[in-house]
Amino acid sequence: MVYFFDLLYSQLLVKVPQQTADFTHQTVIVTGSNTGLGLEAARHLARLNAAKIILAVRTLSKGEAAAADISKSCNIPASRVEVWQLDMSNKDSITAFAKRASTLPRLDAAILNAGVFSFKRQEIDGTEAHLAVNVIGATLLELLLLPILRDSASRTGSRGRLTLVGSDMMYTVNPTELQNPDGAIFPRINSRGVLPEGNYYSYSKLLVYYATRRVAALNPVSEKSNVVITVQTPGACKSDLFRDDMSVFMKAVQAIAMSIFARSTEVGARTLVHAVSPQLPAEAHGGFLMDCQVQKPKYSVAEDNRVSSEQAKKWSEELFELIEEIAPEATKA
Ligand SMILES: NC(=O)c1ccc[n+]([C@@H]2O[C@H](COP(=O)([O-])OP(=O)(O)OC[C@H]3O[C@@H](n4cnc5c(N)ncnc54)[C@H](OP(=O)(O)O)[C@@H]3O)[C@@H](O)[C@H]2O)c1
């Protein structure tokens, strides 16, 4: 309940600051940047002088249209916006993308923004789609990009930043529903009928937050690993995310609610850019950012009490094992 008051306050009263940090000389990856928040984040980065912006998209033609749009609207040379193929539901695509990223002369920041939302269960090779894309794909890419950002930071002396676009919707689910006293969490929650289908999106954002807290805890900001890792939420924004099949009535309700409540993607994208700002303090490491502020633990998810911290550890260990099967040594980098 407290969360809903905070959400209303955030959506209706908080003015998300325009970002002004300078990204001169910097290279930044933005996933899912052909549309929505990713596209607007890439546009902000272009405006803020990033030397190279890599649009990581699953359909190259959509990425090329986005790149042309950014270059035209910001009046920058087309060569500053590159389009690379990336399918976050495909482990080979993710590992190939990371391999390509390792050839960059420098990589200063990455915004892992690509994500899916659906009220209905869909599967990708036997894995529930939110778990496949928003959690496994995102954490795999996070782990593969971390050493590249770290190496770049040690070469350039400029601290790396890595952020995953989460959601405050994670506050709406009950973490105890993830527990499996008899064994592993993943096979249970991946089974049909265990979690309410309409809640998978929120669970996926909770699980990726758990995993990222663990990645951050294992890689504290130091001379050896000069990379600040965060999860952040843009707040509710008007985008194509809710493209799910809905009844005409539900579509109308949603359109009215969003028109009153939601931010534009330009405003929401400011929070993505804030999370990779060169000025982001090391204190943000491992934190959840909302309205460009690190959230203090105040809801069950963020509190290190009840089940959440033990559960986060158990889940992350399981997820890391899954990822090791896909990309051996990825979790040890
Ligand atoms: N909008 C909101 O209210 C809100 C609130 C909190 C958090 N978020 C988060 O913000 C992020 C961006 O969402 P958005 O609102 O901008 O939605 P969007 O307009 O639907 O954009 C989602 C992006 O992710 C890409 N994507 C989806 N599946 C992919 C895959 N398998 N491989 C590569 N790219 C994939 C999409 O590519 P295609 O165009 O090819 O499908 C698209 O570029 C998501 O992580 C979302 O969960 C959004």
The ligand as an SDF file (V2000), in Angstrom:
LIG
                    3D

 48 52  0  0  0  0  0  0  0  0999 V2000
    7.1840    1.6840  -20.2890 N   0  0  0  0  0  0  0  0  0  0  0  0
    7.1150    1.5680  -18.9690 C   0  0  0  0  0  0  0  0  0  0  0  0
    6.1660    2.0300  -18.3200 O   0  0  0  0  0  0  0  0  0  0  0  0
    8.2370    0.8800  -18.2170 C   0  0  0  0  0  0  0  0  0  0  0  0
    8.2560    0.9670  -16.8210 C   0  0  0  0  0  0  0  0  0  0  0  0
    9.2890    0.3410  -16.1130 C   0  0  0  0  0  0  0  0  0  0  0  0
   10.2590   -0.3510  -16.8030 C   0  0  0  0  0  0  0  0  0  0  0  0
   10.2100   -0.4370  -18.1690 N   0  0  0  0  0  0  0  0  0  0  0  0
   11.2550   -1.1980  -18.8440 C   0  0  0  0  0  0  0  0  0  0  0  0
   11.8750   -0.3710  -19.8090 O   0  0  0  0  0  0  0  0  0  0  0  0
   12.4420   -1.1950  -20.8290 C   0  0  0  0  0  0  0  0  0  0  0  0
   12.0650   -0.6260  -22.1940 C   0  0  0  0  0  0  0  0  0  0  0  0
   10.6690   -0.7110  -22.3350 O   0  0  0  0  0  0  0  0  0  0  0  0
    9.8040    0.2900  -23.2400 P   0  0  0  0  0  0  0  0  0  0  0  0
    8.7210    0.7890  -22.3620 O   0  0  0  0  0  0  0  0  0  0  0  0
   10.6410    1.2120  -23.9720 O   0  0  0  0  0  0  0  0  0  0  0  0
    9.1090   -0.7920  -24.2050 O   0  0  0  0  0  0  0  0  0  0  0  0
    9.1690   -1.0070  -25.7860 P   0  0  0  0  0  0  0  0  0  0  0  0
    8.8590    0.2630  -26.4760 O   0  0  0  0  0  0  0  0  0  0  0  0
    8.3120   -2.1950  -26.0130 O   0  0  0  0  0  0  0  0  0  0  0  0
   10.7060   -1.3770  -26.0630 O   0  0  0  0  0  0  0  0  0  0  0  0
   11.2140   -2.6290  -25.7240 C   0  0  0  0  0  0  0  0  0  0  0  0
   12.4760   -2.8420  -26.5100 C   0  0  0  0  0  0  0  0  0  0  0  0
   13.0210   -4.1230  -26.1490 O   0  0  0  0  0  0  0  0  0  0  0  0
   13.2880   -4.8220  -27.3530 C   0  0  0  0  0  0  0  0  0  0  0  0
   13.2410   -6.2620  -27.1830 N   0  0  0  0  0  0  0  0  0  0  0  0
   12.2390   -7.0370  -26.7340 C   0  0  0  0  0  0  0  0  0  0  0  0
   12.5920   -8.3260  -26.7810 N   0  0  0  0  0  0  0  0  0  0  0  0
   13.8410   -8.3700  -27.2840 C   0  0  0  0  0  0  0  0  0  0  0  0
   14.7510   -9.4100  -27.5960 C   0  0  0  0  0  0  0  0  0  0  0  0
   14.4300  -10.6950  -27.4300 N   0  0  0  0  0  0  0  0  0  0  0  0
   15.9710   -9.0870  -28.0820 N   0  0  0  0  0  0  0  0  0  0  0  0
   16.3200   -7.7930  -28.2930 C   0  0  0  0  0  0  0  0  0  0  0  0
   15.4910   -6.7720  -28.0490 N   0  0  0  0  0  0  0  0  0  0  0  0
   14.2670   -7.0610  -27.5430 C   0  0  0  0  0  0  0  0  0  0  0  0
   12.2130   -4.3470  -28.3250 C   0  0  0  0  0  0  0  0  0  0  0  0
   12.5870   -4.6710  -29.6600 O   0  0  0  0  0  0  0  0  0  0  0  0
   11.4490   -4.8810  -30.7890 P   0  0  0  0  0  0  0  0  0  0  0  0
   10.9740   -3.5090  -31.1560 O   0  0  0  0  0  0  0  0  0  0  0  0
   12.2060   -5.5810  -31.8600 O   0  0  0  0  0  0  0  0  0  0  0  0
   10.3710   -5.7040  -30.1620 O   0  0  0  0  0  0  0  0  0  0  0  0
   12.2590   -2.8750  -28.0130 C   0  0  0  0  0  0  0  0  0  0  0  0
   13.3300   -2.2690  -28.6730 O   0  0  0  0  0  0  0  0  0  0  0  0
   11.9420   -2.6050  -20.5870 C   0  0  0  0  0  0  0  0  0  0  0  0
   12.9430   -3.3540  -19.9330 O   0  0  0  0  0  0  0  0  0  0  0  0
   10.7710   -2.3800  -19.6400 C   0  0  0  0  0  0  0  0  0  0  0  0
   10.5310   -3.4890  -18.8240 O   0  0  0  0  0  0  0  0  0  0  0  0
    9.2290    0.1720  -18.8880 C   0  0  0  0  0  0  0  0  0  0  0  0
  1  2  1  0
  2  3  2  0
  2  4  1  0
  4  5  1  0
  4 48  2  0
  5  6  2  0
  6  7  1  0
  7  8  2  0
  8  9  1  0
  8 48  1  0
  9 10  1  0
  9 46  1  0
 10 11  1  0
 11 12  1  0
 11 44  1  0
 12 13  1  0
 13 14  1  0
 14 15  2  0
 14 16  1  0
 14 17  1  0
 17 18  1  0
 18 19  2  0
 18 20  1  0
 18 21  1  0
 21 22  1  0
 22 23  1  0
 23 24  1  0
 23 42  1  0
 24 25  1  0
 25 26  1  0
 25 36  1  0
 26 27  1  0
 26 35  1  0
 27 28  2  0
 28 29  1  0
 29 30  1  0
 29 35  2  0
 30 31  1  0
 30 32  2  0
 32 33  1  0
 33 34  2  0
 34 35  1  0
 36 37  1  0
 36 42  1  0
 37 38  1  0
 38 39  2  0
 38 40  1  0
 38 41  1  0
 42 43  1  0
 44 45  1  0
 44 46  1  0
 46 47  1  0
M  CHG  2   8   1  16  -1
M  END
$$$$
